[in-house]
């Protein structure tokens, strides 16, 4: 079936499952992302992209941030941080704060603290390439994937 490139592009990525992260910075500010990818082991680096939103703008200005890789127990939290409303950074959600103020989710599979190496504008998005300075491993087990506009917890 032939369709416009834009429509087909969106449909193609709805069919492709990805991991889920909540990216946070001091403020506190945070957003849900499904675009996190490993870039390099030496130096440890990753990338993710953000679209134009108040949370994204705050992340783009932050000197450091934490990429919290989510497991199956965090599906509801991923939904909350994917939208503009809802409770964020409440004590019952399991957040702790690093000395520089970045929130770390204690139930995350892993949390990676990094600083931006490069910001690459692409259309209405910005790709952030970041060097990782600290890794906090959380409880192992299960996965949370984003597929066809839904967060799917797999234990």
N, C-alpha and C positions, 0 to 999 in steps of 0.2 A: 504494500500500500504506500503510495507516494503522498507525502505531505510537505508542508513548508518546513524548512530547516529548523526554525525556532520551535515549532510545535513538535516536530519529530525529536529534536534534541531533548526537550523536557520529557517526552514520553519514554525515550530511551533510558534516561537516568532514573525515572520512576521504577523501571524494571530491574535496576541494578542495586542490590542491597549494599549498604555501607554501615560502618561503625558510627557511633554517636558520641559526641563530647560536649561538655559545657565549658566554654572558655571564659575565664574570669580575670578581673583586674581590680586593683584597689579602687575604692569608691564607696561601696563595692558595685561592680557592674558585671554583667555576664550575658551570654547568649548561647543557644544551642547551635552546634555545627555538625555537619555530616561530611565535611570536606577535608578532614585531617589526614595527612599522609606523611610518612617517613621520607626524608630527603637525603640524609647523610648520617653515617655513624661517626665519622671523624672529620670535622667536629659533629657532635650530635645535633641534628637539625630536623625540623619538620616544617610543613606548610599547612595553611588553611586559608579559606577565603571568607570574606564577609561582604554583605550587601549594605546599602545605605540605610542605617537606622541609628537612633540615638546611642544604643549600646555599642554598635559597630564603630561609630565615631569615637566613643570614649576608648575603646580598645586600640584604635589606630593611634591615639595620642598617648597611650600608656607606655611607660618605660619598661615595664615587665608585665607578664601575665602567666596564668596557669591553664594548661589544657588538661581538663579532667576527663579521662576516658571512662565512659559509663558502662556499667554492667546491668543485668536484668532488673535489679531492684530500683533502678533510677528512671524507669519509663515515665512515671508521672512528673518527675522533676524535669525531664527533657521536654515534655509538653509545656510545662510552665515557662521555661526559659526560651521556648520557641516563639512565644507571643509577647505582646507588649504589657500584658497584665498578669496578675497573680502574685502570690507571696514569693519573695525572693530573699535568700540568705537568712532564713529564720532558724532559730536554734534547733528545732525539731527536724530540719532538713539535713543536719549533720555537717555543717560548715565549721572549719577552723580557719584562722587567719595567720598568714606568715608575717614575719617582722615588718616587711614593706607594705603590708595591708592586703596582699592578694588572697582571695578565698580559695581554700582547698576543700574538696568534698571528701570526707573521710571514708565514704562507702564506694568511691571510685575504684575501678580496677587498677588504675595508675593515674598519677597526677604529675605533669611535667611542667616545671617552671622555666620560662624562657624570656629572651629579649629579642626584639626585632632586628634582623639583619638587613632585610630589604622589604619594601612595600611596592607592589607592582599593580598599578591601576589597570583594570581590564573591563571595559564597558562600564556597567553600573556596579561592579564589584571591585574589591581589592584583594589580591593574594598577598598574604603575609608569610615571609620565610623567616623562621626564628631559630636562634641557637638555644639549645637546652642546657641549663646549668644545674638543675636539681631534678631528681626523679624520686617520687614517693610511691612505693608499691602498696596497694590496698589489698583487700580480700580477693583471692582468685575465684574463678568460676563463672560460667555462663557468659552470655553476651546480650547486648542490646543492639539491634540493627534497625536502620531506617529503610523502609521498602514500601513503594507505592503509597507515599504520603502517610505512613503509619509507623509508629515505634513498636517493634516486636521484641518482647523479652523471651529469651531462650535460656532455660536453666540447664 
